Amino acid sequence: MVVQMTVKLFGVLKTLAGHQNELSLELRQGSHVQDLVHLLHAQYPQVGEMIVKKQVLISINQEIAHQETEIKPTDEIALLPPFAGGCGTGA
């Protein structure tokens, strides 16, 4: 069975995906993060490459996911690019 999944994008990833806030992708039920990465790499090569180079993290239900993490139809998926900021003064 194929399920429609929404993947939220942030930062530079929006630009790389054609100025979209989120992607709607079809995954087979029982797919894992590695399957999502392959699909993203095929449809959005620049985004996929950033994931492969570990410049982007995948979050499922607001927790960092690993390649073998199973994706369920109700999961919230987000791609997290590098973030800058914080206090650099040590204060």
Backbone as JSON, one array per atom type, in Angstrom:
{
  "sequence": "MVVQMTVKLFGVLKTLAGHQNELSLELRQGSHVQDLVHLLHAQYPQVGEMIVKKQVLISINQEIAHQETEIKPTDEIALLPPFAGGCGTGA",
  "N": [[0.84, -1.18, 0.0], [0.51, 2.22, -0.8], [1.32, 5.3, 0.67], [0.6, 8.77, 1.15], [2.9, 11.16, 2.05], [3.87, 14.01, 3.94], [6.54, 16.2, 3.86], [8.21, 18.47, 5.72], [9.97, 21.49, 5.05], [12.83, 23.55, 5.7], [14.7, 26.64, 5.86], [17.42, 26.83, 3.58], [16.67, 24.6, 2.19], [14.08, 24.93, 1.28], [14.42, 26.64, -0.91], [16.03, 25.02, -2.58], [14.2, 23.11, -3.25], [12.5, 24.25, -5.05], [11.25, 26.51, -3.94], [9.33, 25.66, -2.08], [7.39, 25.04, 0.86], [6.83, 22.6, 1.87], [6.97, 19.13, 0.93], [5.11, 16.76, -0.92], [5.08, 13.42, -0.87], [5.05, 10.07, -2.15], [5.19, 7.1, -0.41], [5.87, 3.65, 0.16], [3.94, 1.78, 2.44], [5.47, 0.93, 5.5], [7.96, 1.74, 4.83], [11.36, 2.93, 5.28], [13.6, 5.41, 6.68], [15.85, 5.43, 5.01], [14.7, 4.73, 2.56], [13.17, 6.99, 2.06], [15.23, 8.85, 1.75], [16.41, 7.92, -0.64], [14.3, 8.39, -2.42], [14.02, 11.2, -2.2], [16.54, 11.94, -3.16], [16.32, 11.14, -5.81], [14.21, 12.75, -6.76], [14.75, 15.35, -5.9], [17.67, 16.19, -6.31], [19.71, 17.94, -5.21], [18.86, 18.37, -2.59], [18.82, 15.73, -1.67], [21.54, 15.13, -1.87], [22.62, 16.79, 0.1], [21.6, 15.54, 2.35], [22.84, 13.03, 2.19], [25.49, 13.83, 2.55], [25.37, 14.46, 5.15], [24.68, 17.01, 5.87], [22.19, 17.77, 6.32], [19.64, 16.94, 8.55], [17.21, 14.41, 9.3], [14.1, 14.58, 10.71], [11.74, 12.85, 12.61], [8.65, 13.04, 13.96], [9.62, 15.08, 15.61], [12.07, 14.16, 16.51], [15.44, 13.22, 15.94], [16.0, 11.13, 13.22], [17.16, 7.88, 12.12], [18.77, 5.96, 9.49], [17.54, 3.41, 9.5], [15.11, 3.81, 10.71], [11.67, 3.27, 10.86], [9.03, 4.59, 8.9], [5.91, 5.79, 9.64], [2.46, 6.14, 8.57], [1.26, 8.29, 9.96], [3.3, 9.87, 10.86], [5.18, 12.87, 11.5], [7.29, 14.46, 9.37], [10.35, 16.13, 8.92], [12.88, 18.06, 7.33], [15.96, 19.1, 8.4], [18.07, 21.71, 8.04], [21.48, 22.95, 8.46], [21.76, 25.03, 11.32], [22.34, 28.36, 12.36], [23.49, 30.58, 14.89], [22.77, 31.58, 18.26], [24.6, 32.24, 21.27], [27.7, 33.52, 20.98], [29.52, 34.5, 22.78], [29.95, 33.3, 25.14], [28.58, 34.1, 27.32]],
  "CA": [[0.0, 0.0, 0.0], [1.26, 3.47, -0.9], [0.75, 6.39, 1.48], [1.06, 10.12, 0.84], [3.57, 11.73, 3.21], [4.27, 15.4, 3.83], [7.87, 16.46, 4.41], [8.38, 19.91, 5.94], [11.29, 22.01, 4.69], [13.24, 24.78, 6.37], [15.92, 27.28, 5.39], [17.87, 26.72, 2.19], [16.0, 23.47, 1.55], [12.91, 25.46, 0.56], [14.91, 27.15, -2.19], [16.49, 23.89, -3.38], [13.02, 22.33, -3.66], [11.62, 25.09, -5.86], [10.54, 27.48, -3.09], [8.2, 25.0, -1.44], [7.49, 24.88, 2.31], [6.75, 21.17, 2.16], [6.86, 18.24, -0.21], [4.16, 15.66, -0.78], [5.75, 12.27, -1.48], [4.42, 8.76, -1.97], [6.06, 6.04, 0.12], [5.2, 2.39, 0.49], [3.77, 1.57, 3.88], [6.57, 0.14, 6.03], [9.24, 2.29, 4.36], [12.29, 3.43, 6.29], [14.23, 6.68, 6.34], [16.73, 5.24, 3.85], [13.84, 4.76, 1.37], [12.85, 8.4, 1.87], [16.44, 9.5, 1.24], [16.54, 7.53, -2.05], [13.25, 9.1, -3.15], [14.39, 12.61, -2.24], [17.71, 12.07, -4.02], [15.85, 10.99, -7.18], [13.32, 13.85, -7.16], [15.38, 16.63, -5.54], [19.07, 15.77, -6.14], [20.5, 18.8, -4.33], [18.41, 18.09, -1.22], [19.31, 14.39, -1.37], [22.99, 15.19, -1.69], [22.89, 17.38, 1.42], [21.3, 14.51, 3.35], [23.91, 12.03, 2.1], [26.7, 14.43, 3.12], [25.04, 14.72, 6.55], [24.5, 18.45, 6.08], [20.78, 17.91, 6.66], [19.13, 15.86, 9.4], [15.8, 14.07, 9.12], [13.38, 14.51, 11.97], [10.43, 12.2, 12.59], [7.96, 13.37, 15.21], [10.49, 16.0, 16.34], [13.27, 13.47, 16.99], [16.33, 12.88, 14.85], [15.79, 9.76, 12.75], [18.3, 7.18, 11.54], [18.46, 5.28, 8.23], [16.69, 2.23, 9.68], [13.86, 4.2, 11.36], [10.48, 3.04, 10.03], [8.15, 5.74, 8.76], [4.5, 5.42, 9.73], [1.62, 7.12, 7.85], [0.89, 9.44, 10.79], [4.51, 10.57, 11.3], [5.54, 14.21, 11.03], [8.66, 14.39, 8.85], [10.94, 17.43, 8.59], [14.3, 18.08, 6.99], [16.56, 20.17, 9.19], [19.37, 22.15, 7.55], [22.31, 23.52, 9.52], [21.26, 26.27, 11.92], [23.36, 29.25, 12.93], [22.93, 31.44, 15.91], [23.2, 31.32, 19.63], [25.47, 33.24, 21.87], [29.09, 33.16, 20.79], [30.39, 35.2, 23.72], [30.12, 32.51, 26.36], [27.86, 34.76, 28.42]],
  "C": [[0.89, 1.25, 0.0], [0.54, 4.53, -0.08], [1.38, 7.71, 1.06], [1.64, 10.72, 2.11], [3.93, 13.19, 2.91], [5.62, 15.57, 4.54], [8.04, 17.97, 4.51], [9.83, 20.32, 5.66], [11.56, 23.32, 5.41], [14.49, 25.33, 5.7], [16.18, 27.11, 3.91], [17.17, 25.57, 1.46], [14.76, 23.9, 0.79], [13.32, 25.92, -0.83], [15.31, 26.0, -3.11], [15.34, 23.05, -3.91], [12.02, 23.2, -4.41], [10.73, 26.02, -5.06], [9.26, 26.9, -2.49], [8.45, 24.89, 0.07], [7.46, 23.42, 2.72], [6.61, 20.4, 0.86], [5.82, 17.18, 0.09], [4.74, 14.49, -1.57], [4.97, 10.99, -1.22], [5.47, 7.75, -1.53], [5.23, 4.78, 0.33], [5.07, 2.29, 1.99], [4.87, 0.62, 4.36], [7.94, 0.62, 5.55], [10.06, 2.8, 5.53], [12.9, 4.74, 5.8], [15.13, 6.52, 5.11], [15.94, 5.24, 2.54], [13.46, 6.2, 1.03], [14.04, 9.14, 1.26], [16.62, 9.18, -0.25], [15.53, 8.28, -2.91], [13.58, 10.58, -3.28], [15.56, 12.83, -3.19], [17.29, 12.0, -5.49], [15.05, 12.21, -7.64], [13.91, 15.24, -6.91], [16.86, 16.37, -5.25], [19.89, 16.62, -5.19], [20.14, 18.56, -2.87], [18.95, 16.72, -0.8], [20.8, 14.37, -1.1], [23.35, 15.78, -0.33], [22.61, 16.37, 2.53], [22.42, 13.48, 3.38], [25.2, 12.54, 2.74], [26.53, 14.8, 4.59], [25.02, 16.21, 6.88], [23.06, 18.76, 6.47], [20.38, 16.7, 7.49], [17.65, 15.64, 9.09], [15.19, 13.89, 10.5], [12.04, 13.81, 11.73], [9.82, 12.41, 13.96], [8.87, 14.14, 16.17], [11.66, 15.31, 17.03], [14.12, 13.1, 15.79], [16.18, 11.4, 14.51], [17.08, 9.2, 12.15], [17.84, 6.41, 10.31], [17.45, 4.14, 8.4], [15.37, 2.53, 10.39], [12.69, 3.98, 10.4], [9.61, 4.29, 10.04], [6.7, 5.24, 8.74], [3.65, 6.5, 9.07], [1.27, 8.37, 8.65], [2.09, 10.27, 11.24], [4.62, 11.97, 10.71], [7.01, 14.17, 10.63], [9.13, 15.8, 8.51], [12.41, 17.24, 8.24], [14.9, 19.32, 7.64], [17.94, 20.53, 8.65], [20.21, 22.65, 8.72], [21.72, 24.83, 10.02], [22.44, 27.05, 12.46], [22.69, 30.06, 14.02], [23.43, 31.05, 17.29], [24.15, 32.41, 20.08], [26.92, 32.79, 21.73], [30.04, 33.76, 21.8], [30.65, 34.4, 24.99], [29.39, 33.09, 27.56], [26.61, 34.05, 28.8]]
}
